[in-house]
Amino acid sequence: MKIFDVVVIGGGPAGLNAAMYAVRKELSVAIITTDIGGQMLLTNDIENYLGFSSISGFELSEKMESHVKNYSIEFITAQVLKIEKKENFIAYLDDETVIEGKTCIITSGKRSRLLDIPGEAQFTGRGVSYCATCDGPFYRNKTVAIVGGGDSAVQAAIELATISPKVYLLVRSRIRAQEILVKRMSEYKNIQVMIGYTPEEIKGDKKVNSVIIKNKENGQLQSLEIEGIFVEAGGIPNVGFVPENLIRNNLGEIVTDKNSATNIPGLFAAGDVTNNKYKQVIIAAGEGAAAALSAHDYLLMSGK
């Protein structure tokens, strides 16, 4: 069985850039992923990636893939079921194959916490968004709703309130955001906080035009006329396959140091799967590069 210098798990911007940086250091690289692009594919338009004034998530993903495939990287289309640390790292895949690497970089990202209601999948990218920072500017002068009660939801409400005439914040139970954010949000009169409401159905024609919400206390339904709905209910790190002794925080995110290293020697992580604060395409790509350079240094120092 071939032993790779670096095994990258995940095909988003962090994984693709990690693979490219590693192979440019003359390392043998395999990248294991079920898709290319990750959560970029959920973003209709990206306007904050340096070098492109506007590009769709799908198109940016294609460009990244095309670039990376200029290098001698082995792409393996599979899902990782389990990683073990023995002398090297052993990845067990869902097609019953086994991949071995001297180092491993986890870039498996997060999956958005879905509402799982009618209309959500139908209108994803057409009024339903999972990233207010990415897609917010496209809703200038439009009425929007945000689902969630944490920091990301309140921050999204503040950002959108500067460009939208009306912002509904739908909170299931209570606001859990930092007090400073809640105080700042209270300064915007165009934000209507609706505590005790849950979205039940998203409606529209070609794009979203309304959301049906339910009052949890009395069960009453009502319709809000909106042109966009942002799901900021948190993300779930894709870490079901990682070693049990890998340190993670209370959100399940992999804890890394400034060099993208984990508590397990030779195991690195980058992008949205980590505890790094900002979840952005360009930041994930940069973290992937850093992880690859750290893996290269580890191999040099360990003599592997």
N, C-alpha and C positions, 0 to 999 in steps of 0.2 A: 504494500500500500504506500502510495506517495505521501511523503510528509511535507506539508507546506510550511514556509517560514511564517506566514500570516494567514489566518482564517478570519474573514470578515463576515459577520452575521447581520444582514440587513442591507436593503438596496435603496435606501433614501439618500439624500445629499451627504450625510455623514459617512455612510458606508461606501458610496461611490468615490468620494474624495479620499477616504482612508485607503481604499484599494489602489487608487492611482498614485498616491504619494508613496505607498509601500513598494509598488513595482518599480517606481522611478529610483528607489534606493537599491535596486537590483535584488529585491526579495521575491521569492515565489509566493504567489497570492491566489487564494480562492475566495470567492464571494458567494455566500449562500443566501438566497432570498426567494420569496414567492412572487414578488413583483418588483418593478423598478419605479422609484419615485416616492413611495411611501405616502405620507399625508399631503405632499405637494399636489397629488392628483385630485384632492378635494377642493383645491383652491382655483377659482375661475380665472382670476387675473392677479398677477404679482407685479407690483410696481416699486418694490423696495429691495430688489436684488441688483446689486451693482453691475452696470453694463447693459441693463435692459430697462428702458423707460416703462415698458409694459409687456408682459409675457404671460401666457397661461401656464398653470402648473403642469399641465400635460406636455406642453411644448418645451418648457425648461427641463423637465424630466427626460424627454427625448434627446435634447442637446447634451445633457450630462452623460447619458448612456452612450451616445455616439462617440463622445470624447473619450470616455474611459475604455471603450472597446477598441481603441487604437492601440492599446497596450496588451501585453501577453498576460491576461488575467483569466483564470478559469471561472466561468459563471456556472453555478449549480442551482437549478430551479428545484427547490425543495423547502420543507419546513423543518427547522431544528426541533427535535423533541427533548433532547437532553444534552448537556455538556458535562464532561467529567475531566478533572485534572489528575493526570497520572504523571508519567515522565513528561508527556506533552499534553495538549488539550485534545480530547476526543469528542467529536460532535456526532450524535446519532440522529439520522434523518428519517423523515416519514416514508421514504421509499426504501427503507431498510439498508441503506448504504451508511458507511462510517467514514468521516473525514478527520484527519489528524493534522494538527498544526503546532508548531513550536510556540507561537503566541496566538492570541485570539483577541479580536476587537468586536465588542458587541455594539451594534448600532441599530437595534431592532425597533427603536422609536416607541411611540404611544399610539393607541387607537382612541379615537374620540368616544367619550361616553355618550351613546346615542339616546335619543328620547324614546325611540321605538314606538312611534305613533304613526297613524295613517298620513301620508303625504310627505313624510320626512325624506325618504329615499327618492321619491319622485322629483322633489324640488331641490335636492342637493346640487349646489352650483347654479341654481336658478332662483335664489332668494333664501335658501338655507345655507348657512355658513358655519364653520367650526373655528373660525379665526377672525375676530374683529379687527385685530391689528393688520392682518393681511387684506381683508376685503372691505373694511369700514369705509374707505374713501369712495367706494363705488355707490354708497348710499347717501351721498350728499343731498340734502333737501328732501329726503324720503323718511317716512315714518317707519320705525323699526321696533322690534322686540328682542330682548335678551333673556335667556333662560339661565338661571344660576344665582347663587348667593355668596360666592367666594370672592377672593381678590380679583381674579381674572374677569368675572362678570361685572363687578362694580367698576373696575378700571375701564372695561369696554363701554359701560354706560356713560362714563365721564367723557371718554374720547368721542363717542358718537353724538353726545349732546352738543358738541361744538359745531357739528355740521348737519344735524338732523333736527327738524322742527319738533318732533315728539319721539321720546324713547320710553318704552315700557320695560321695566325690569320685573320679570316673573320669578318669584322666589317661593319655593315649595314650602319651607318651614320658617327659616330665620336667616338673616344676613350674617355671614361668618367672616366677612372681610375685615381688614384692619380698620381701626377707628379713624385714622387719618384719611383713608379713602372714603369712608362713609360720610365723614364731615365734608369732604370736598364735593361729594356727590350731592349733598343737600343744598349746595349753592346753586345748582342748576334747576330752574323752575320747570324746564321742559322734560325732566325725568319723572315718570310716575312709577313709584315702587308699589308693586302689588304682591303683598305677602300672603301666603296661603293659597296661591293659584298655581295650577299645573296646566301645561299645554296638552290638549287632547287630540287635536287634528290640525294639520296645515293644509290650507286650501289655496287654489289658484287656477289660472288658465295656462298660459305659457310660463308665467312666473308667479311667485307667491303674491297673493293679494289679501289674505286674512289668516288668522289663527283662532281656533276655538279653544277657550280656556275654561277650566272648572274651578269653582270655589270649593276648597276642600271641606270647609265647615258645613255648608248647606247643600253642596252638590250641584249648585246652579251653574249652567253653562252660559257663556256669552262670547260674542265674536268681536275681535279687534281687527280693524282694517289696518294692515301693515304692508310694506313692500319688501321687507327682509326680516329674517329671524336668525339670531346668532346663538348657537348652543355653546355656552361657556360653563358647562356642568362638570368640567374636569376631564382629565384624560387617564387612561389606564395603561401603565407601562407594559410592554410586551416582554415579560421576564419569566414566563412559565417554565422555561427550559434551563435557567441558570443554576450553577452549583448552590447547594443549600447554605454553604458558608460564605457566600458572597454578601457583603454588607449592603443593605438597602435602607432607605429612610422610611418614615411612616406612610409615605405615599407609594411605596414600592419601587421608587426610583433608585438606580444604582449610584452609590456614593463614589465619587472620583476625586482625586487631588488635582492640583494645577497642571499636572502632566498627563491627565486623562487616565491615570492608573487606578486600579481598584485595590482592595486589600489582598487579592490573590496575585502573587508575582507572575508576570507575563500575560495577565488578563487586563485588557483596557476597555473603556467604553466611551461613547461620544454621542452627541445629539440629544434628542428629546427623551431617551430612555434614562438619562442621567439626572442628577440632582441640580445641574446647572440651571440657573433661574430663567433665562430668556430662551424661549422656544421659537426660533426663527430659522428659516432656510439657510440664510447666509452664515449664521452662527453655527448651525449644525455642520455645515460644510467645513468651516474653519476648525471645529473641534475634531472632525474626522482626520484632517491633515495632522493636527497635533498628536492624535492617538497613534497614527502611523509612524511619525517621527520618534515617538516615545518607544514604540515597539522595536524600531530599528536600533535605538540606543540600548534597549534591554538585551537584544540578541548579541550586540557587540560586547556588552559588559559580561554577559553570562557565558560567552564563548560557544553558544549553540550553533 
